[in-house]
Amino acid sequence: MLRWSFERLDSLDRPLGSLDGVTGGQAEIVAQSTLGGSGTLELDERGQGIDWMSNRVRATFHDGDLSWNVGTYLLASPTEKHSAFGVSYSVGLLSKMVIPSEDTVDDRYSVASGAAIIPTVVDLIHSTGETRISVTSSDIVLGSSLTWEAGTSKLRIINDLLQAAGYWSLWCDGGGQFRVEPYVDPTKRPIVYRFEHGETSVHMADWEHQQDLSSVPNRFVAVGQGDEDSPPLVGIALNEDPSSPFSIPSRGRSVTATEEGVEAETQEIIDAYAARRLRDAMSPVSKVSVTHKMLPLEPNQLVEFIPEDGRRRLATVQRMSMDFTPFTDVQAEWREA
């Protein structure tokens, strides 16, 4: 039997009982969004005494004996609707990522060179009042000190530190647990699901493929950090290969990408940096849009896709949109790996 259930939680994610009266809504999970997604909830007044400012809700999908948490959300200010049939509410759902996003440091915040990065990240999460964290430990330390100005969000600081450690940006899973994990290249991630065209396929036959070819640059400009006494170093890399469809000769024009604030001590270093960034940017993003049944997938997981043309594709989950109805399909967007 396909169904949704909704559990009301307190501000520490402790269960308060079922959330009754849900009549609809939707959720969207977005891998590349800092906040990870959002949603809406429609529900009838059932006298449950919901505290809109502190209560949370966890949405769970059930497919027979298989159940999984889809999202754990804070409640945004509801719109109260009155009719002849009673009172109902339309409520925004905010991911728990808004907690570190809206919490800022009061004073200038510094992390010294040699400080252990991951314990510092965990301490920052704890300082927001959140304690449910899954952490992959590491003894990696900062090579140089970092400083943020007063008013910087704790999420910005956390993600800067995680980037320095080679970790994913902070994210929150469907059960409401913050995840601190090392980044894994798509080629090294396990395949979690195989979508194959056929009688038992769980995806629609119609799908779309989009590749953003027009924005691939053939010129990259890297600008260093200057000061009052000396101008910044500038590195320029060009794609002038006539055999490349993206090159300046092939297109007959320049398409430039620019990055400022590059840390580089010499002209040789900044030239090499510009060349590397141009090489990276010359791989156009390839996106696949698919509609499939509800499945327990998480953002950035690797899936295998074999549509009717028989070509095998590997892709990472980037976006999933669904309705809070039992027979909902998932509108998914994947990025080819």
VOGU-3710 file (C-alpha; in Angstrom, 3 decimals, decimal comma):
1> mlrwsferld> 0,000/0,000/0,000  1,308/3,403/-0,979  0,838/6,181/1,559  2,400/9,182/3,282  2,598/9,735/7,029  3,511/12,942/8,850  4,964/13,178/12,348  4,984/16,324/14,457  8,280/17,014/16,250  9,484/19,507/18,830
11> sldrplgsld> 12,437/21,866/18,337  14,869/19,028/19,139  13,267/16,589/16,664  11,578/14,638/19,471  8,268/13,042/18,400  5,034/14,673/19,567  2,683/12,352/17,696  1,144/12,094/14,254  0,285/15,236/12,341  -3,325/14,678/11,322
21> gvtggqaeiv> -5,379/16,450/8,702  -2,806/16,666/5,896  -4,648/17,017/2,594  -1,803/17,757/0,183  1,359/19,655/-0,557  4,659/19,030/-2,267  8,371/18,731/-1,596  11,477/19,409/-3,630  14,980/18,126/-2,882  17,785/20,049/-4,597
31> aqstlggsgt> 21,373/18,831/-4,350  23,054/22,038/-5,533  20,983/24,370/-3,343  22,632/25,592/-0,155  19,385/24,932/1,731  18,736/21,597/0,048  15,114/22,218/-0,965  11,738/23,197/0,460  8,039/22,379/0,252  4,475/23,233/1,181
41> leldergqgi> 1,847/21,498/3,280  -1,933/21,717/3,183  -3,790/20,608/6,300  -7,107/20,939/8,071  -7,448/22,199/11,631  -7,720/19,195/13,968  -7,157/20,872/17,319  -3,583/19,629/17,649  -2,246/22,902/19,039  0,570/23,203/16,528
51> dwmsnrvrat> 3,298/25,616/17,564  4,163/27,148/14,199  7,338/28,755/15,557  9,014/25,694/17,101  7,317/22,506/15,879  8,738/20,536/12,996  7,301/17,879/10,714  8,820/14,728/9,279  7,367/13,359/6,034  7,670/9,595/5,472
61> fhdgdlswnv> 6,674/7,563/2,423  5,458/3,976/2,724  5,533/1,421/-0,104  4,271/-1,811/1,379  6,816/-2,957/3,971  9,374/-0,384/2,801  9,348/3,053/4,437  11,780/5,956/4,287  12,004/9,540/5,514  11,731/12,045/2,687
71> gtyllaspte> 12,229/15,265/4,636  12,269/16,871/8,070  11,104/20,464/7,992  10,573/23,616/9,977  7,183/25,279/9,539  6,962/28,708/7,940  4,169/31,123/8,867  0,883/29,540/7,753  -1,886/31,060/5,719  -5,123/30,447/7,631
81> khsafgvsys> -8,164/29,726/5,456  -11,766/29,892/6,711  -14,681/28,310/4,861  -18,080/26,767/5,506  -16,279/23,481/6,110  -13,906/24,761/8,784  -10,365/26,077/9,077  -7,408/24,908/7,010  -3,808/26,009/6,584  -1,296/26,369/3,794
91> vgllskmvip> 2,157/26,117/5,341  5,630/26,570/3,911  8,185/23,878/4,693  11,803/24,916/5,286  14,705/22,494/5,360  16,707/22,313/8,583  19,582/23,937/6,695  17,959/27,303/7,440  19,049/26,878/11,080  22,810/27,371/10,498
101> sedtvddrys> 22,008/29,677/7,565  20,087/32,130/9,758  22,456/31,887/12,750  25,395/34,279/12,509  28,570/34,953/14,480  28,375/38,024/16,705  32,042/38,971/16,415  34,864/38,390/13,991  35,396/34,623/13,900  38,823/33,098/13,305
111> vasgaaiipt> 40,153/29,570/13,034  43,900/29,328/13,574  46,384/27,551/11,360  46,784/23,960/12,552  43,245/23,726/13,960  41,394/20,453/13,384  38,740/21,254/10,771  36,021/18,661/11,343  35,768/19,097/15,157  35,510/22,850/14,536
121> vvdlihstge> 32,636/22,237/12,116  30,862/20,023/14,643  31,253/22,672/17,345  29,703/25,261/15,018  26,708/23,020/14,336  26,275/22,393/18,068  26,366/26,152/18,672  23,132/26,468/16,636  21,361/24,152/19,105  21,442/21,120/16,786
131> trisvtssdi> 22,878/17,844/18,062  21,779/15,229/15,527  24,896/14,955/13,355  26,448/12,102/11,379  30,188/12,794/11,081  32,987/11,120/9,166  35,986/11,935/11,339  39,241/13,303/9,971  42,450/14,636/11,498  42,972/17,142/8,668
141> vlgssltwea> 44,003/20,617/9,881  43,993/24,092/8,401  47,175/25,044/6,556  46,615/28,732/7,227  44,294/30,720/9,447  40,857/31,808/8,221  38,755/34,757/9,422  35,141/35,793/8,861  33,559/39,117/9,728  30,828/39,571/12,345
151> gtsklriind> 27,410/38,778/10,904  28,655/35,919/8,697  26,266/32,974/8,736  27,509/29,860/10,475  26,556/27,838/7,408  28,937/29,940/5,277  31,758/29,335/7,765  30,977/25,621/8,003  30,973/25,185/4,241  34,203/27,158/3,807
161> llqaagywsl> 35,856/24,859/6,346  34,414/21,725/4,737  35,670/22,846/1,343  39,149/23,269/2,811  38,918/19,702/4,137  37,751/18,222/0,826  34,287/17,447/2,223  30,795/17,912/0,832  28,993/21,062/1,852  26,854/20,463/4,914
171> wcdgggqfrv> 23,529/18,797/4,119  20,590/17,298/5,982  19,046/13,933/5,160  15,364/13,015/5,124  15,417/12,006/8,773  16,675/15,438/9,824  20,266/14,441/10,568  23,057/16,800/9,537  25,704/15,044/7,445  29,426/15,852/7,478
181> epyvdptkrp> 31,109/13,624/4,903  34,125/13,627/2,545  33,438/14,431/-1,090  33,489/11,381/-3,352  34,105/11,685/-7,084  31,107/10,419/-9,119  33,281/7,736/-10,737  33,942/6,252/-7,297  30,371/6,316/-5,924  28,404/3,058/-5,805
191> ivyrfehget> 25,417/2,714/-8,123  22,349/2,751/-5,874  19,657/2,059/-8,475  19,407/0,795/-12,057  16,759/2,363/-14,292  16,344/0,147/-17,353  13,741/0,352/-20,098  11,466/-2,684/-20,218  8,337/-4,300/-18,842  9,494/-3,902/-15,234
201> svhmadwehq> 10,874/-0,378/-15,564  9,925/2,122/-12,863  10,340/5,225/-15,029  8,247/6,753/-17,786  9,258/6,095/-21,383  9,394/9,849/-22,093  12,550/11,607/-20,946  14,645/14,616/-21,919  18,327/15,290/-22,391  19,875/18,754/-22,304
211> qdlssvpnrf> 23,494/19,746/-22,755  24,499/23,369/-22,273  26,955/23,718/-25,153  26,558/27,431/-25,811  27,990/28,563/-22,472  31,206/26,501/-22,645  34,038/29,085/-22,602  37,017/29,196/-24,932  38,783/31,912/-22,958  39,398/31,962/-19,200
221> vavgqgdeds> 40,666/34,972/-17,255  41,982/34,492/-13,714  42,491/37,683/-11,707  44,698/37,632/-8,621  44,595/39,772/-5,503  46,319/43,143/-5,771  46,820/46,012/-3,347  47,504/49,764/-3,398  51,144/49,245/-4,377  50,859/46,543/-7,048
231> pplvgialne> 48,142/45,533/-9,502  46,764/41,982/-9,415  48,298/39,262/-11,550  46,144/38,222/-14,497  46,309/34,800/-16,134  44,652/34,197/-19,517  44,081/30,830/-21,177  42,742/30,408/-24,727  41,276/27,476/-26,611  42,626/27,969/-30,143
241> dpsspfsips> 42,443/24,325/-31,212  40,661/24,266/-34,609  39,610/20,640/-34,006  37,635/21,662/-30,877  34,018/22,720/-31,562  34,257/25,166/-28,645  37,467/26,916/-29,746  37,820/30,518/-30,899  38,558/29,494/-34,522  35,577/27,108/-34,626
251> rgrsvtatee> 33,112/29,583/-33,147  34,579/32,703/-34,675  34,267/34,538/-31,358  35,418/34,483/-27,748  33,277/33,189/-24,896  34,993/34,281/-21,680  34,731/33,033/-18,111  36,342/35,093/-15,347  37,327/34,333/-11,770  38,574/37,000/-9,382
261> gveaetqeii> 40,392/36,796/-6,075  42,646/33,905/-7,128  45,461/33,101/-4,695  48,652/33,079/-6,825  52,150/34,285/-6,021  53,664/34,288/-9,555  52,604/34,799/-13,165  53,454/31,169/-13,912  51,111/29,938/-11,178  48,171/32,090/-12,249
271> dayaarrlrd> 48,668/31,149/-15,932  48,603/27,458/-14,983  45,508/28,025/-12,867  43,678/29,703/-15,767  44,617/26,836/-18,091  43,330/24,247/-15,617  40,054/26,087/-15,069  39,537/26,367/-18,834  40,073/22,620/-19,236  37,555/21,935/-16,452
281> amspvskvsv> 34,974/24,299/-17,972  35,220/22,662/-21,388  33,191/19,664/-20,215  29,579/20,826/-20,810  26,998/19,876/-18,192  24,707/17,122/-19,461  21,306/16,871/-17,756  18,666/14,161/-17,962  15,051/14,767/-16,888  13,119/11,621/-15,953
291> thkmlplepn> 9,813/10,800/-14,270  9,953/7,736/-12,012  8,139/6,119/-9,108  8,897/7,046/-5,512  12,225/5,533/-4,474  14,484/5,990/-1,423  17,111/8,054/-3,231  19,283/10,791/-1,770  20,845/13,835/-3,470  24,144/13,228/-5,282
301> qlvefipedg> 23,734/9,453/-5,307  24,793/7,658/-8,489  22,212/5,873/-10,653  22,458/3,854/-13,846  20,096/4,737/-16,689  19,484/2,520/-19,731  16,584/3,961/-21,787  15,063/2,500/-24,950  18,113/3,398/-27,062  20,147/0,877/-25,052
311> rrrlatvqrm> 22,926/3,324/-24,237  24,169/3,033/-20,658  24,431/6,311/-18,769  25,648/7,027/-15,258  24,211/10,079/-13,546  23,970/11,749/-10,146  20,671/12,755/-8,553  20,390/16,557/-8,587  16,712/17,337/-8,079  13,563/15,466/-7,029
321> smdftpftdv> 10,071/16,970/-6,900  7,031/15,106/-5,593  3,505/15,642/-4,279  2,154/14,495/-0,935  -0,274/12,104/-2,636  -0,031/8,287/-2,457  0,464/7,740/-6,186  2,871/10,599/-6,803  5,633/10,288/-9,347  9,011/11,932/-8,924
331> qaewrea> 10,057/14,602/-11,392  13,811/14,013/-11,346  16,788/15,801/-12,784  20,102/13,970/-13,055  23,556/15,098/-14,091  25,512/12,705/-16,268  28,691/11,584/-14,544
//
